């Protein structure tokens, strides 16, 4: 299900997230290795659930989904308005925000997802896939499954009294809806705006509760 490259990007993303949620403790010289370990496990679970849900949805639509560190290359509306090399914003942006806010704000946007139709999909000319190319709507549905998975995990975590896991799942879901660049939120928004708005409203309701969780 995962390539070696994807596993490397996934591990890097979890390490980045673990650092930014621990940054405030580091600044306060309150280094807690148990907190680091628990945070790493929680964030690995959150990220894995999100990615596995998207991969499962992609498989249903006879497509492949690959993840990598979020990159930013295009800076204008024209195709030629691009940096020569993509900038790894999934690494840079979370660190910058953590430094600027002294660890008071988390930016859970380390990864981006890319979806492509498989040869099996291309071979289906009729029935469920009358159009062989993967549409924006299909892509939006596939990507949105990750958000839904994180919200479900947040509910489970809350019911078993894991407040931190519940909060971070909600944060991850919220940041997954940001319609910017090549982030998941843009793919959902461009694919099906109704899905994006519905998920945004539900996630905001969850987020309002998360802010008051212990």
Secondary structure in CASP SS format (residue, H / E / C, confidence):
PFRMAT SS
TARGET T0000
AUTHOR 0000-0000-0000
METHOD secondary structure of the structure
MODEL  1
X C 1.00
X C 1.00
X C 1.00
X H 1.00
X H 1.00
X H 1.00
X H 1.00
X H 1.00
X H 1.00
X H 1.00
X H 1.00
X H 1.00
X H 1.00
X H 1.00
X H 1.00
X H 1.00
X H 1.00
X H 1.00
X H 1.00
X H 1.00
X H 1.00
X H 1.00
X H 1.00
X H 1.00
X H 1.00
X H 1.00
X H 1.00
X C 1.00
X C 1.00
X C 1.00
X C 1.00
X C 1.00
X H 1.00
X H 1.00
X H 1.00
X H 1.00
X H 1.00
X H 1.00
X H 1.00
X H 1.00
X H 1.00
X H 1.00
X H 1.00
X H 1.00
X H 1.00
X H 1.00
X H 1.00
X H 1.00
X H 1.00
X H 1.00
X H 1.00
X H 1.00
X H 1.00
X H 1.00
X H 1.00
X H 1.00
X H 1.00
X H 1.00
X H 1.00
X H 1.00
X C 1.00
X C 1.00
X E 1.00
X E 1.00
X E 1.00
X E 1.00
X E 1.00
X E 1.00
X E 1.00
X C 1.00
X C 1.00
X E 1.00
X E 1.00
X E 1.00
X C 1.00
X C 1.00
X C 1.00
X C 1.00
X C 1.00
X C 1.00
X C 1.00
X E 1.00
X E 1.00
X E 1.00
X E 1.00
X E 1.00
X E 1.00
X C 1.00
X H 1.00
X H 1.00
X H 1.00
X H 1.00
X H 1.00
X H 1.00
X H 1.00
X H 1.00
X H 1.00
X H 1.00
X H 1.00
X H 1.00
X C 1.00
X C 1.00
X C 1.00
X C 1.00
X C 1.00
X C 1.00
X C 1.00
X C 1.00
X C 1.00
X C 1.00
X E 1.00
X E 1.00
X E 1.00
X E 1.00
X E 1.00
X E 1.00
X E 1.00
X C 1.00
X H 1.00
X H 1.00
X H 1.00
X H 1.00
X C 1.00
X C 1.00
X C 1.00
X C 1.00
X H 1.00
X H 1.00
X H 1.00
X C 1.00
X C 1.00
X C 1.00
X C 1.00
X C 1.00
X C 1.00
X H 1.00
X H 1.00
X H 1.00
X H 1.00
X H 1.00
X H 1.00
X H 1.00
X H 1.00
X H 1.00
X H 1.00
X H 1.00
X H 1.00
X H 1.00
X H 1.00
X H 1.00
X H 1.00
X H 1.00
X H 1.00
X H 1.00
X H 1.00
X H 1.00
X H 1.00
X H 1.00
X H 1.00
X C 1.00
X C 1.00
X C 1.00
X H 1.00
X H 1.00
X H 1.00
X H 1.00
X H 1.00
X H 1.00
X H 1.00
X H 1.00
X H 1.00
X H 1.00
X H 1.00
X H 1.00
X H 1.00
X C 1.00
X C 1.00
X C 1.00
X C 1.00
X C 1.00
X C 1.00
X C 1.00
X C 1.00
X H 1.00
X H 1.00
X H 1.00
X H 1.00
X H 1.00
X H 1.00
X H 1.00
X H 1.00
X C 1.00
X H 1.00
X H 1.00
X H 1.00
X H 1.00
X H 1.00
X H 1.00
X H 1.00
X H 1.00
X H 1.00
X H 1.00
X H 1.00
X H 1.00
X H 1.00
X H 1.00
X H 1.00
X H 1.00
X H 1.00
X H 1.00
X C 1.00
X C 1.00
X C 1.00
X C 1.00
END
